[in-house]
Amino acid sequence: MGAEARWLGEHDVKEIFLVSENSTSYGKDLGDLSLLETMLPEIAKVDGIERVRVSYLQPAEIRMDLLDVMASTPGVVPYFDISFQHASEKLLRAMRRFGSPQAFLDLIDQVRARAPLAGIRSNVIVGFPGETQRDLDELEAFLTAARLDVVGVFGYSDEDGTEAETLQGKLDTHAISERVARFTTLVEELNIQRAEERIGERVEVLVDGIDEDTDELTGRAAHQGPDVDGATILRLRPGAKAPAAGEIIAAVVLDTEGIDLIAEL
């Protein structure tokens, strides 16, 4: 990983995004679950690399030491992609996962205690076999309280060879589609509200360049992952020089467009 990071840094890559099915398990096969905590500072020190971002953290496996490293290491952005999947404890157990609304909210509090401006994103699945209205109400209450930056909503579907494929209480596709639509509408509003909370914040923006569709200067703040977490639209003060793509510049959030931020430098 170190050699690859150095090669990328030498070839003008500014941000490294560590992608895994479960990043919190990195090192488990080697008998050392602290390897991610060790590796992140090493990658962040590589010449040319300005940002390191981690994806897909399993909430039940997140260690406080990992949160400390992610929140305090220069160059590691305060970005927490936490795979909650649902909030109902009963349904999570059926998914062979662990957690509850309060446990998840406590984890979010731990993140924000270390990094108050952290970005937190997640995905949820609705329509899992046996899901009841009470389960949906628990999920809605959790999402409302959590104030996440971005949430993806997916409908359950059978996958060959999985245990869930054999479960009773499956919902028809129409019911699942209705639940997806309901929660998509909910999280869109919640995510917009969360973006509005960032008005007045000072953000560090990695400049992407001019958007071909809108002809606007855009980039990503530290809490915005590529492609799926919104963008930051940059406005220049009179007489200010436009930054080049790849620069990281300081800006102040003035407004929002959906989950996108509008910031001035």
N, C-alpha and C positions, 0 to 999 in steps of 0.2 A: 504493500500500500504506500509506503514511504517513497519508493522509487517512482511509482506512478504519479504520485502527487508532485514530486520534483519535476518530472517530465512535463506535466501539465502547467506548472508554474513557469517553466522555461518557454512555454508556447502560448503565453499571454492569457491563460485561463485565470480568471479572478476568483471564481467561486467553485468549490467542490461540494457536491451534493451526494451524501452517502445514502444509498438506496438498498434496502434489504427487506425480505419478508418479515423479519423480526430483528431489528437492530439491537434490542435489549439483550438478545441471546448471543451476541457476538462474543466469541471466545469460549462458549460453553463446550464445544467439541474438543477444545484444547485444555479444558479443566481450569480456565481462568476467566470468570465473568467480569473481571475488572479491566479487560483489555481495551474496551471502548473508551473508558476513562483515561487510560494511558495513551491511546492512539490520538485522540482528538487534539490535545495540546501539541503533539508532535507534528500533525498535519498543519495546524494553524501557524506553526513557525516556518513553514516552507516558504522560501523566497518567491514572491510573485503571487502567492495565494492570499487573498484579502478576506475571504469568508469560507467557513466550513458549516455545512448544514446537514442535519441528520433527519432521516425519515423513519416512519413506522415504528413507534415505541409501543410495546404492549404494557398497558397500565399496571397489571398485576406483577410485572417483572421490573418496573422502574425502581431503581435504587436511589436513595437520597444522595449518595456519593456521586452518582451520575448527574443528578440535577445540579449539584454544586459545581461540577466541572463544566457542564453546558452553560450555566449562568455566569460563571466567573472567568472563563478562559478568553482572553482577547483573541478576536478573530472567529470564535465559535458563536454564531448568531443565536440569540434567545428565541428559538423557533422550536416548538414542541408539537410534533405530529403524533398524536396519541390515539391509538385505535380502540375507542370505547365500544363501538359496534351497537350497543344498546345500553339501557340503564336498569331495566328490570332484573333484579337478582335471580328470580326464577328463570327468566329466559336466558340470561347469561350462563347459568348452570347447564341448561339444555344445549347451549352452544359449546359446552366444555370450556367455558371461560369463567373468570372470577371477578367479582366486583359488585357494587351497589351504588345507588345515587350518592349516598353520603361519602362512601369511600372515594368515589371519583371526584366529588367536590373538594374533599380534603386534599387530594392529590393536586388539583388545580390551585388550591390555596398555597400549597408548598411551592409550586412553580412560581406563582406571582409574588410570594414572599421573597424569593431570590431574585426575580426579574420582573418588576411591576409592569413593564411595557412589553412583556413577552407575547409573541404570537402563538396561539394554540389552535390547532386545526384537528378535525377528526372526521370519521365516516360512521354512519349508522345504517343498520339493516332493519327494514320493517317487513312484516309479513312472514316472519319465521314461524314454522309449524307450532301451533298452540298459543300464539300471541293473542292476548285478550285486550279488551278496552282498558282495563286497569294497567296492563303493561304499557300501552300507548300513552296513557296519562302520566305514568312515571317517567317515560322518556321525554315527554313534552315539558314536564316540570323541571327535569334535569337540564335540558337544553336551555330553557329560559334562565335558570339560575347560573349556568356555567359561563355565559357570555363568551362563547368561542368566536374566533375570527372567521373561520370558514368551516362548513360542515357539508360533506357529501352525503346524499341520501340514495340508498339503493334498495331495490325490492328483492326479496328472497327468491331464489330459483334453485332447483335441484342440480347437484353436481354429481356426476357418476362416481360411485365408490365411496361417497361420504356417508357418515352415520346419519346425518340429517335427512338423507334421501329415504330412510326407512321409518322416519317418525310419523306418528299419527297427528291428526289435527291440522292437516295442511289446508291452506286457504286457496280459493280460486284466483285466477289471474286478475279478474276484475277487482276483487277486494284488495289485492296487493297493490294494484295500480292506484286505487283510491288513496291508500295509505301513503304511497310514495308522493302523490300529488299534495296531500295534506301537509306532510312534513317538509316537502320542498318549499312550499309557500311559507311555512313557519320559519325555517332556517334562513331563507332569503331575507325576511324581515329582521330576524335577530342579528344576522351578520351585518346588515346595513346599520343597525343601531350600534353594533360594536365598532364599526368603522367611524361612525359619527363621534363616538367617545374619544377618538384619537385626534380630533380637531384641537389644535394648539400644541400638539406634541412636536418635539424636535426629532427628526428621523434622519438616519444615515441611508442614503439612496445609492444603490449601484446602478449607474446609468446604462440603459440598454441602447438608447439612440432614438431616432425618429420613427414613430409608428407609421407604417406604410398606409394603413387604413384611415387614420385620423390626422396624420401630419403633425402629431404632437410629440414633444420630447418626453420620453417615459423612462421609468426605471423601477426598481423594486426596493422597498424598505426592508430592514432586517427581518421583519416578521412575515414577509411575503415570499413564499417559494415560487419557483418558476411555473408559469402556465396556469396554475389552478387557484392561486391565492389572491388574485387581483394585482393591480399595478399602482404605481405612483406617477401621476401626471405632473410634470414640472413646469412651473411658471417662473420666468426670469424677471428680476427687478429691472427697471429701466437702466440701461447701460451695462448690465451684467453680461459677462461672456458665457456663452453656452458651453457646458462641460462636454467632454468627449466620451464616447462609449467606453465603458470599462472603468471610468472614474467613480469613486465613492465621494459623494458630496453631502453636506449638511443642509437640510431644508426644514421648514416649519409647515405643518399641515394647516391649510386654510379652510378646506371644504372637502366634500366627498361626492363621488358619482357612483351610486351603488356601493360596492365594497372597495372601489378604487379610491385612492386618496388624491387630493389636489394639494400640492405643496409648493412653496415659494423659496427660492434660494437667492 
